[in-house]
Amino acid sequence: MGCWGDEPWESDGGADWFGDLMDKSSLREYWREGIAAEDDEGEVVFAAAWLFVQLGRVYIWPIRDFDADLQATLRALHRLREDERMAEGQPVEWERRIDGYIAELESRLPASGSG
């Protein structure tokens, strides 16, 4: 067994299972529709962004799409955060949660430059 960490995706079996899940389902395609949604209050985008925060990791998300999808999620979250119309009627915690999602996803960006 190849286990290199304590997260569910940090083992050969876990990473393979997540890979199969993504390959055998239309989860990513449905996610793409959600992250690009243009509903008035941003609720669908917010839900799709949450999904990426949870599953948008190397060894879970399809690696060929990971960087582009990470960037798409960050753009969508920034759009939500900056659009006053989308924040209307949402609890203050909503903005804090978006800020937390942005910080978490930015921590997953590849390091720029070479030492």
C-alpha positions, 0 to 999 in steps of 0.5 A: 500500500502506498500511503504518503499522508493522512488525508483520504486522497493521500494513498494509492487506493484513495487517489485511484478511487477519486480518479475513478469517481471523476472519470466515471461520473459527470461531476466535473461537467456539472460543476463547470455549469455551476461555476459559470452560472449567472444566477442573480444571487450567486447561490449556484456559483457559491455551491460550485465553489464549495465543491471545488474547495472540497474536491479541487485537490491534486489526486482528486480532481482530474490533473489535466483540468486542475489548474484551469479549474482552480483559476475558474473557481478563483475568478468566480469567487472574486466576481461574487465578492465584488458584485454588490448585487450578489451580496444583497440579502446574504448574511455577513458570514457569506462574505467571510466564507468567500474570503476563506475559500479564496485564501484556501484556493490561493494556497493551492496555486503553484509557486511562481518562479524558480528559486 
